[in-house]
């Protein structure tokens, strides 16, 4: 939120935003993150014992077979964090396509 606010207020430019966001992404494990996102969407949740995240048993073996769609209020041709994430995913061999709707 702080990074986005800085960009919107003009205290950081697009290049600085991209650099900072990319540094944040570089600290993440891409497979674990996608697995977490998919399972959260499919009904996973916080462990009742407070230790991490439990996986929905119906989905844990199929998490990497599914498609995910990331959306944002920005249109497809506008600068957005979604484009930075897409480049990061492509770097790790994941296919990313921009969907355009009328």
C-alpha positions in Angstrom: 0.0 0.0 0.0 2.9 2.4 0.8 4.5 1.7 -2.5 1.3 2.3 -4.4 0.6 5.5 -2.5 4.1 6.8 -3.3 3.6 6.2 -7.0 0.1 7.8 -7.0 1.4 10.8 -5.1 4.4 11.2 -7.5 7.0 10.7 -4.8 8.3 7.7 -6.8 8.3 7.3 -10.5 7.4 4.2 -12.6 11.0 3.0 -12.8 11.4 3.2 -9.0 8.1 1.5 -8.5 9.1 -1.4 -10.8 12.4 -1.8 -9.1 11.0 -1.9 -5.6 8.1 -4.2 -6.5 10.6 -6.6 -8.3 12.8 -6.7 -5.2 9.7 -7.7 -3.1 8.8 -10.4 -5.6 12.4 -11.7 -5.7 12.0 -12.7 -2.0 9.1 -15.0 -2.8 9.1 -18.6 -4.0 6.9 -18.6 -7.1 5.6 -22.1 -6.8 4.7 -21.7 -3.2 2.9 -18.4 -3.9 0.9 -19.8 -6.7 0.0 -22.9 -4.7 -1.1 -20.6 -1.8 -3.2 -18.4 -4.1 -4.9 -21.3 -5.8 -5.7 -23.1 -2.5 -7.0 -19.9 -0.9 -9.3 -19.4 -3.9 -10.3 -23.1 -3.7 -11.2 -23.1 0.0 -8.0 -23.4 1.9 -7.5 -21.4 5.0 -5.5 -20.6 8.1 -4.7 -23.6 10.3 -6.8 -23.6 13.4 -3.6 -24.0 15.4 -2.2 -20.8 14.0 0.6 -22.4 12.1 0.6 -21.4 8.5 -2.0 -22.3 5.9 -3.9 -25.6 5.4 -4.6 -26.8 1.9 -8.0 -27.8 0.7 -7.5 -31.6 0.3 -9.7 -31.6 -2.8 -7.2 -29.4 -4.6 -3.7 -29.9 -3.2 -2.7 -32.5 -5.8 -4.0 -30.4 -8.7 -2.9 -26.9 -7.7 -0.4 -26.5 -10.6 -2.9 -27.7 -13.3 -5.2 -24.7 -12.9 -5.3 -21.3 -14.5 -5.3 -18.2 -12.4 -6.5 -14.8 -13.5 -5.1 -11.6 -11.8 -7.3 -8.6 -12.2 -6.8 -4.9 -11.5 -8.8 -1.7 -11.9 -6.3 -0.5 -14.4 -7.0 -1.3 -18.1 -4.8 -3.7 -20.1 -2.8 -0.9 -21.6 -2.1 1.1 -18.4 0.9 0.7 -16.1 0.0 -1.7 -13.3 1.6 -4.0 -10.8 -0.1 -6.9 -12.6 2.3 -6.4 -15.5 5.3 -6.7 -13.2 3.9 -9.9 -11.7 3.3 -11.3 -15.2 7.0 -10.6 -16.2 8.1 -12.3 -12.9 6.0 -15.4 -13.7 7.2 -15.5 -17.3 10.8 -15.5 -16.0 10.0 -18.7 -14.1 8.4 -20.3 -17.2 4.8 -19.6 -16.5 2.6 -18.6 -19.4 0.9 -15.2 -18.9 -1.5 -13.6 -21.3 -3.3 -10.3 -21.1 -7.0 -10.8 -21.5 -8.9 -8.0 -23.2 -12.6 -7.6 -22.9 -15.0 -5.1 -24.6 
